[in-house]
C-alpha cells in the first residue's frame, strides 16, 4: 500500500511504496531534504510462547505476518518472530519450543544498507538522475559523472543505448573503442593505496550477437574475441570456470589469481538478445570475494534502453535485488491450500551442485550424527548471561564466503539471492508443555500464517520413533522473483529439541537427503572413536580480529572472518 509523504522543506507531496517504511529517502522534488518514512504499525503477533527465547533480533528486515519488533539496546528481551523475508533475501520459519528457535537464518541488517549505497543509474553522456537514496553512512552516493573516484563506494550505471544496468565502483567511467568493440572502463586513481583490498579496474565490454546463434554459441563466440584467461596460463593460480545463470540469463564465470602481480581477476559473460555483455575486473589480492559478487548480483536487464537519463523521480529501486526471469514453476498461492507442499520434492534447497560427496559428522555436545555437504561445519554454542550455561547450539555448514557476527554467519548472498542454508539447531527442553501441545502449537502457527504470497504447512511425523514436525514453506518475492523453498524437521528428543533445516531458491531432493541422514546416538561423539567431530567455536577465548563489513581489520568492527574463528 502506498504511503503518503510530505517534504518538510519544499512541502512537496508524493507517495512511496510501503517497502520504504521505516527508512530514509531524499526528496525527489527539492533533492535536498532527507525524509524519514514512518514505519507501518505491526500486525498482531503470534502467541508469546512461540516467540520468546532467541537471543538475536536483526533490524532492517522485510518480514511478513507478523514483523519482528525492533530490539532496543536497553531492553533485555530478545524475541524472534516467525520470519518470512522478502527483498532482504531470507525465508525462515522460526518455531520456538521451550526457548529454542528453529530458524533458517539470521539475516543481517546490511541488506537495505548495502543496496542503498548505490546511486541511481546514469547513462554515459547523460545527466545523473535525482538522488533519492542515502548511503549506509548517511553520505550522498556519487554518480558516474561526479568526478569522484572511490573504490569503496558504489554507483549505479546504465550505458547509453543498451538495456543493461549494474553497479561500478564510484567515479568516472570512460567510453572506449577497443578492437572494434565498445567498452566502458573504470579504474582506480593512480595515487590510491590498492593494497587495502580494492578494485583496480572494472570493464564492461559489449560483443554484438550475429545470426541465429544460441546463447551458448554466442557466449563461446564472445570468449574467442575476449579470452577469459591470459595467454600464459602458467602465471595464474586457482582458476575457476563454469556456466551459470545471472538474473535468468545464461552466463559463464571465471576467476583466478596472479601471484606475480598480487591480483585477483574476475570475469562474467552474460548473454542477452542483442549482445553478450562481458564484465571484467582486476583487484588487489586482498579484495574480499563478496565485493565481486555484489557487482555480479546487481546486473539486470531492462525493457527500455537508456538514450537519455533513465531515472524517474520516484523512490529508488533496490539495485541489489533484481527480478530474474522465472526459472521454475510458480508455487501455490497463500489462498490455495488444497495440495500439500510437504509431500513434494519441490520443498528443498539448491544443494545438488553444492553437495560434493557428503561427510558424516558427529557432535561432541549432543548425541547425533548427520551428513553435511563438507566438513566445513562449526558448532556455535550460545551462553546465557543469567547462569552462564551453554544452551542452544547452532551447527552451521559454511557458506562460500562471509563474515560472522557472534554465533551467526553473515553472507551477502543470504540477503540478496537466497543462498543455500544447511544447519542443525539443538536447544533444551522445558517442562511447560507436553509433546502433544508443542506439536499442535507448531502446526497451528503454520496453518494460520497470512504471509502474502507464502504457503506454510506443518504436519506431525516421526523420526526414528520420536515425535516430530515437518515444516515447509514456499514464497515468491515481488522484489527478487524466484521461489524460495524451505524444509525443516523439528524432533522432540529426551536430550533436547532438534531442528534440521535446508533452505534455497531451487528444487532438488537434497533437503530430504540431509534430514534423513540425521541419526541419534547413545551418547555424543568422543575423540578417538573413529568419527569426524564437529569443531566447537571458542568464543569464550580471545576473539578473532574485529573487522568491518568490508572484511578489513577495524577495532570498532563487530564481524569476524570464518577462518579466524578459534575452535575448541
C-alpha positions in Angstrom: 0.0 0.0 0.0 1.5 3.4 -1.0 2.5 5.7 1.9 1.7 9.4 1.5 4.7 11.6 2.3 5.2 15.4 2.5 8.6 17.0 2.3 9.2 19.2 5.4 11.4 21.6 3.3 9.7 22.1 0.0 6.2 20.9 1.1 6.0 18.7 -1.9 3.6 15.7 -1.6 4.1 12.3 -3.1 3.7 8.6 -2.4 6.2 5.9 -1.8 5.9 2.1 -1.7 5.4 0.5 1.7 8.7 -1.3 1.4 10.3 2.1 2.3 8.5 2.2 5.7 11.0 3.0 8.5 13.7 4.1 6.0 15.0 7.4 4.8 14.9 8.8 1.3 15.9 12.0 -0.3 13.0 14.2 -1.5 12.6 13.7 -5.3 11.4 17.3 -5.8 13.8 19.5 -3.9 16.6 16.9 -3.8 17.8 18.5 -0.5 15.7 17.2 2.4 16.1 13.7 3.8 12.7 12.4 4.7 12.2 9.6 7.2 9.2 7.4 6.2 7.0 6.4 9.0 7.1 2.8 10.0 3.9 0.7 9.4 2.3 -0.5 12.6 3.0 -4.2 13.2 0.2 -6.7 12.9 -0.9 -8.7 15.9 1.8 -11.2 16.9 1.7 -14.9 17.4 1.3 -16.3 20.9 4.3 -15.3 23.1 5.1 -18.9 23.9 6.2 -19.3 20.3 8.1 -16.1 20.1 10.5 -15.9 23.1 13.9 -17.2 23.8 16.1 -16.4 20.8 18.9 -14.1 21.6 19.2 -12.1 18.5 16.7 -10.0 16.5 18.1 -8.3 13.4 16.8 -4.9 12.2 16.1 -3.6 8.7 14.4 -6.9 7.7 11.3 -7.1 5.5 9.1 -9.5 7.3 5.6 -10.9 6.8 2.9 -11.9 9.2 4.0 -10.7 11.8 7.0 -8.4 11.5 9.6 -8.7 14.3 9.8 -5.9 16.8 13.0 -3.8 16.7 15.3 -4.6 19.5 16.0 -1.7 21.9 19.6 -1.5 23.1 18.3 -1.1 26.6 16.0 -4.0 26.5 16.7 -7.4 27.8 14.2 -9.1 25.6 15.4 -10.9 22.6 12.4 -12.2 20.7 12.4 -13.5 17.1 9.1 -13.5 15.2 8.2 -16.0 12.5 10.3 -14.7 9.7 9.4 -14.9 6.1 11.7 -12.4 4.5 11.2 -10.9 1.0 13.6 -8.4 -0.6 16.2 -8.9 2.1 16.6 -12.4 0.7 15.7 -14.6 3.6 12.9 -17.1 4.1 12.9 -18.6 7.5 10.3 -20.5 9.6 11.1 -19.8 13.2 9.5 -22.1 15.8 10.2 -21.6 19.4 9.9 -24.7 21.6 10.9 -24.2 25.2 13.3 -21.4 24.4 14.8 -22.9 21.2 14.5 -21.1 17.9 14.5 -23.4 14.9 15.3 -20.9 12.1 16.6 -20.9 8.6 19.0 -18.0 9.1 19.6 -15.0 10.9 19.6 -12.3 8.4 21.9 -9.3 8.8 20.9 -5.7 8.7 23.0 -4.9 5.8 20.5 -5.9 3.1 18.9 -2.5 2.8 22.1 -0.6 3.8 24.4 -2.1 1.1 21.8 -1.6 -1.6 21.1 1.9 -0.6 24.7 2.9 -1.2 24.1 2.7 -4.9 23.4 5.9 -6.7 20.7 6.0 -9.4 21.8 4.6 -12.7 23.1 7.1 -15.2 23.5 6.9 -19.0 27.0 7.7 -20.1 26.9 11.2 -21.6 23.6 11.9 -19.9 22.8 13.6 -16.6 22.5 11.8 -13.3 19.0 11.2 -12.1 17.7 12.7 -8.9 19.5 11.4 -5.8 16.8 9.6 -3.9 19.0 7.3 -1.7 21.1 7.6 1.3 24.3 5.6 1.9 24.9 3.3 4.9 26.9 6.1 6.5 24.4 8.8 5.6 26.6 10.3 2.9 25.2 11.1 -0.5 26.1 8.4 -3.1 28.2 9.6 -6.1 27.3 9.4 -9.7 29.3 8.3 -12.7 29.9 11.9 -13.9 30.7 13.3 -10.5 34.5 13.2 -10.9 34.9 11.4 -7.6 36.6 8.1 -7.7 36.3 6.0 -4.5 36.6 2.2 -4.9 35.0 1.8 -1.5 31.7 3.3 -2.8 29.3 2.0 -5.4 27.3 3.7 -8.2 24.5 2.6 -10.4 25.4 2.6 -14.1 23.4 2.1 -17.3 25.3 2.5 -20.6 23.6 4.5 -23.3 21.7 2.5 -25.9 22.0 -0.8 -24.0 19.4 -2.5 -21.8 21.8 -3.5 -19.0 22.1 -2.0 -15.5 24.8 -2.8 -12.9 26.9 -1.2 -10.3 30.5 0.0 -10.7 32.9 1.5 -8.1 32.3 5.2 -7.7 33.9 7.5 -10.2 34.2 8.4 -13.9 33.5 5.6 -16.4 35.2 6.0 -19.8 33.6 5.0 -23.1 36.2 3.5 -25.4 36.5 1.5 -28.6 38.9 -1.4 -28.3 39.4 -3.9 -31.1 36.2 -2.9 -32.7 34.2 -3.4 -29.5 32.5 -0.9 -27.3 34.0 -0.8 -23.8 33.1 1.1 -20.6 36.1 1.3 -18.2 36.6 2.4 -14.6 40.0 2.5 -13.0 41.3 3.3 -9.5 43.1 6.7 -9.1 46.9 6.2 -9.6 47.7 7.6 -6.1 45.2 5.2 -4.3 46.7 2.6 -2.0 45.4 -0.6 -3.7 46.9 -2.8 -1.1 43.9 -2.0 1.1 41.9 -4.6 -0.9 40.0 -2.7 -3.6 39.2 -3.0 -7.3 42.0 -1.7 -9.7 40.0 -1.8 -12.9 36.4 -2.8 -13.9 35.4 -3.0 -17.6 32.1 -3.7 -19.4 32.7 -4.9 -23.0 29.8 -5.4 -25.4 30.0 -8.1 -28.1 27.1 -7.8 -30.5 25.3 -11.1 -31.4 25.0 -12.1 -35.0 22.8 -14.5 -36.9 20.6 -17.0 -35.1 23.2 -18.3 -32.7 22.1 -19.8 -29.4 23.0 -18.2 -26.1 25.7 -20.9 -25.6 27.1 -20.3 -29.0 27.1 -16.5 -28.5 29.0 -16.8 -25.2 31.5 -19.2 -26.8 32.0 -16.7 -29.7 32.5 -13.9 -27.2 35.1 -15.9 -25.3 37.0 -16.2 -28.6 37.1 -12.5 -29.0 37.8 -11.7 -25.4 39.7 -14.6 -23.8 38.7 -15.4 -20.2 42.3 -16.5 -19.3 45.7 -14.8 -20.1 47.8 -16.5 -22.9 50.4 -17.7 -20.4 48.3 -19.7 -18.0 51.4 -20.7 -16.1 51.2 -17.3 -14.4 47.8 -18.0 -12.8 46.7 -19.8 -9.7 43.4 -21.3 -8.6 41.4 -20.8 -11.8 37.7 -21.5 -11.6 35.4 -21.5 -14.6 31.8 -22.6 -15.1 28.4 -22.0 -16.6 25.6 -20.4 -14.6 22.7 -18.1 -14.8 22.6 -14.4 -13.8 19.2 -12.7 -13.5 17.7 -15.6 -15.6 20.3 -15.1 -18.4 22.8 -17.8 -19.4 26.2 -16.9 -18.3 29.8 -18.0 -17.9 32.0 -17.1 -15.0 35.8 -17.2 -14.4 38.1 -16.2 -11.6 41.8 -16.7 -11.0 44.8 -15.2 -9.1 48.1 -13.9 -10.4 50.6 -14.1 -7.6 53.3 -12.2 -9.6 51.0 -9.1 -9.7 49.2 -9.8 -6.4 45.8 -9.6 -8.1 42.5 -11.4 -8.1 40.9 -11.4 -11.6 37.2 -11.9 -12.3 35.0 -12.2 -15.4 31.4 -12.9 -16.3 29.9 -13.3 -19.8 26.2 -12.7 -19.8 24.0 -13.3 -22.9 21.1 -11.2 -23.8 19.0 -10.9 -27.0 21.2 -8.3 -28.7 24.7 -8.9 -27.3 26.9 -10.7 -24.9 28.0 -8.4 -22.0 31.5 -9.2 -20.7 32.3 -7.8 -17.2 35.9 -8.0 -16.3 37.6 -6.9 -13.1 41.1 -6.8 -11.7 41.5 -6.3 -7.9 44.1 -6.3 -5.3 44.7 -9.8 -3.8 43.2 -8.7 -0.5 39.8 -7.8 -2.0 37.1 -9.8 -0.2 35.4 -12.0 -2.8 31.9 -10.9 -1.9 32.7 -7.5 -3.3 32.8 -9.0 -6.8 29.6 -10.9 -6.1 27.9 -7.6 -5.2 28.6 -6.3 -8.7 27.6 -9.5 -10.4 24.3 -9.7 -8.4 23.5 -6.2 -9.4 23.3 -7.0 -13.1 19.8 -6.7 -14.5 18.2 -6.1 -17.9 15.6 -3.5 -18.7 12.9 -3.3 -21.4 13.9 0.2 -22.4 17.4 1.2 -23.4 18.9 4.4 -21.9 19.0 7.0 -24.6 18.8 9.8 -22.1 18.9 9.9 -18.3 16.9 6.8 -17.4 15.9 7.7 -13.8 12.4 8.9 -13.0 11.6 10.9 -9.9 10.4 8.1 -7.7 11.8 6.2 -4.7 14.9 4.3 -5.7 14.7 0.7 -6.6 16.9 -1.7 -4.7 19.8 -2.3 -7.1 20.9 -5.5 -5.3 17.5 -7.2 -5.7 16.8 -7.5 -9.4 13.9 -9.6 -10.6 15.2 -12.6 -12.5 13.2 -14.4 -15.1 11.3 -17.3 -13.6 13.3 -20.5 -13.5 10.8 -22.8 -12.0 7.0 -23.3 -11.7 5.2 -20.8 -9.5 4.4 -22.1 -6.0 0.8 -22.4 -4.8 -0.6 -19.0 -3.6 -1.5 -18.5 0.0 -5.2 -18.8 -0.7 -4.8 -22.2 -2.2 -4.1 -25.0 0.4 -5.6 -27.9 -1.4 -2.3 -29.5 -2.3 0.3 -30.3 0.3 3.8 -28.9 -0.4 5.2 -31.1 2.3 4.8 -34.2 0.1 6.5 -32.6 -2.8 10.2 -32.8 -3.7 10.0 -29.1 -4.6 10.4 -28.3 -0.9 14.1 -28.5 -0.9 17.1 -26.3 -1.5 19.6 -25.8 -4.3 22.1 -28.1 -2.8 22.7 -30.6 -5.6 25.7 -28.7 -7.0 26.8 -27.7 -3.5 27.0 -31.3 -2.3 30.4 -32.8 -3.1 30.2 -36.2 -1.6 28.8 -35.8 1.9 30.7 -36.0 5.2 29.3 -37.8 8.2 30.0 -35.8 11.3 29.2 -36.2 15.0 28.5 -33.7 17.7 30.7 -33.8 20.8 27.9 -31.9 22.7 24.8 -33.8 21.6 24.1 -37.5 20.7 23.6 -37.3 16.9 25.3 -37.9 13.6 24.5 -36.2 10.3 25.9 -36.0 6.8 26.9 -32.4 5.8 27.9 -31.5 2.3 31.5 -30.9 3.5 33.5 -30.8 6.7 33.4 -27.0 6.9 31.0 -27.0 9.8 31.3 -25.2 13.2 29.1 -25.6 16.3 28.2 -22.2 17.8 27.1 -22.5 21.4 25.1 -19.7 22.9 25.8 -18.7 26.5 23.1 -17.2 28.5 24.2 -14.3 30.7 21.9 -15.2 33.7 23.5 -18.5 34.5 26.5 -18.9 32.2 25.3 -22.3 30.9 25.5 -23.2 27.3 22.0 -23.8 26.0 21.1 -23.5 22.3 23.8 -24.8 19.9 23.8 -23.9 16.3 25.7 -26.3 13.8 26.2 -24.4 10.6 27.6 -25.5 7.3 29.9 -22.8 6.0 28.8 -20.8 3.0 31.0 -19.7 0.1 32.2 -16.5 1.8 31.2 -14.2 4.6 31.6 -12.7 8.0 30.5 -13.9 11.3 28.6 -11.8 13.9 28.8 -13.6 17.2 27.4 -17.0 16.5 25.8 -16.1 13.2 27.3 -16.4 9.7 26.6 -13.2 7.7 26.9 -13.5 4.0 25.9 -11.1 1.3 24.3 -13.8 -0.7 21.9 -14.6 2.1 20.3 -11.2 1.8 20.3 -10.9 -1.9 20.0 -14.1 -3.8 18.8 -16.6 -1.3 21.9 -18.6 -0.6 21.6 -22.2 0.4 21.5 -22.7 4.1 22.2 -26.0 5.8 22.1 -26.2 9.5 21.1 -28.0 12.7 20.0 -26.4 15.9 19.6 -28.0 19.3 18.1 -26.5 22.4 17.0 -27.6 25.8 13.6 -29.0 26.7 11.3 -27.4 29.3 8.5 -28.8 31.3 6.0 -26.2 30.4 4.3 -28.1 27.6 3.7 -31.7 26.7 4.9 -33.1 23.4 1.4 -33.0 22.0 0.9 -29.4 23.0 4.2 -28.4 21.4 3.4 -30.2 18.2 0.0 -28.6 17.9 1.3 -25.1 18.5 3.8 -25.5 15.7 1.1 -26.8 13.3 -1.3 -24.1 14.3 1.3 -21.4 13.7 1.9 -22.6 10.2 -1.7 -23.1 9.4 -2.8 -19.6 10.4 0.0 -17.8 8.6 -1.3 -15.0 6.5 2.1 -14.1 4.9 1.4 -12.6 1.5 2.4 -14.9 -1.4 3.5 -17.6 1.0 2.3 -21.1 1.8 3.4 -22.7 5.0 2.4 -26.1 6.2 3.3 -28.4 9.0 2.4 -31.9 9.8 3.2 -34.4 12.6 5.6 -37.2 11.7 8.1 -39.5 13.4 11.9 -39.5 13.3 13.5 -42.8 14.5 10.5 -43.3 16.7 10.5 -39.8 18.2 7.6 -37.4 17.7 8.5 -34.7 15.2 7.0 -32.0 13.0 7.8 -31.4 9.3 7.6 -27.7 8.4 7.7 -26.4 4.8 7.3 -23.0 3.2 7.4 -21.6 -0.3 7.2 -17.9 -1.3 7.6 -15.9 -4.4 9.1 -12.4 -3.9 7.8 -9.4 -5.8 11.3 -7.9 -5.5 13.6 -10.9 -6.3 11.4 -13.1 -8.3 12.5 -16.7 -7.8 10.7 -19.1 -5.5 12.4 -19.8 -2.2 11.8 -23.2 -0.6 12.5 -24.2 2.9 12.2 -27.6 4.5 12.8 -28.4 8.2 12.1 -31.1 10.7 11.8 -30.5 14.4 12.3 -33.5 16.6 11.4 -33.8 20.3 14.1 -35.9 21.9 14.7 -36.7 25.6 18.0 -34.8 25.3 16.6 -31.7 23.7 14.7 -30.2 20.8 16.5 -30.7 17.4 15.8 -28.7 14.3 17.3 -29.8 10.9 16.8 -27.3 8.1 17.7 -26.8 4.5 16.7 -23.6 2.5 17.4 -22.4 -1.0 15.9 -21.0 -4.2 15.8 -24.1 -6.4 14.3 -27.5 -6.0 16.1 -30.8 -5.5 15.9 -33.8 -3.3 18.9 -32.7 -1.3 16.8 -31.5 1.6 15.4 -34.9 2.2 18.9 -36.4 2.0 20.2 -34.0 4.7 17.2 -34.5 7.0 17.2 -38.3 6.6 20.9 -38.5 7.3 20.3 -37.3 10.8 20.6 -40.2 13.4 20.5 -40.2 17.1 23.3 -41.9 19.0 23.6 -43.4 22.5 26.0 -40.6 23.5 27.8 -37.6 22.0 30.9 -38.3 19.8 34.3 -38.5 21.5 37.8 -38.0 20.3 39.3 -41.3 19.2 36.1 -43.1 18.5 36.7 -43.1 14.7 34.2 -40.4 13.9 34.7 -36.9 12.5 33.7 -34.4 15.2 32.2 -31.0 14.5 34.5 -28.4 15.9 33.1 -26.1 18.6 33.7 -22.3 18.4 35.6 -21.0 21.4 34.0 -17.5 21.7 34.8 -17.6 25.4 38.5 -17.2 24.5 40.2 -14.2 22.9 38.0 -13.1 20.0 39.4 -13.1 16.4 40.4 -9.8 14.8 37.5 -7.5 14.7 36.6 -6.4 11.1 34.2 -4.1 9.4 31.7 -5.1 6.7 34.4 -4.9 4.0 36.4 -7.5 5.9 39.1 -5.1 6.9 40.6 -5.0 10.4 38.7 -2.5 12.5 38.9 -2.2 16.3 35.3 -1.0 16.3 34.1 -3.7 13.9 31.6 -6.3 15.1 32.5 -9.0 12.5 35.0 -11.9 12.2 36.2 -13.9 9.3 35.3 -17.6 9.4 38.9 -18.6 9.0 39.8 -16.7 12.2 37.3 -18.4 14.4 39.0 -20.3 17.2 37.6 -23.7 18.0 38.0 -26.0 21.0 
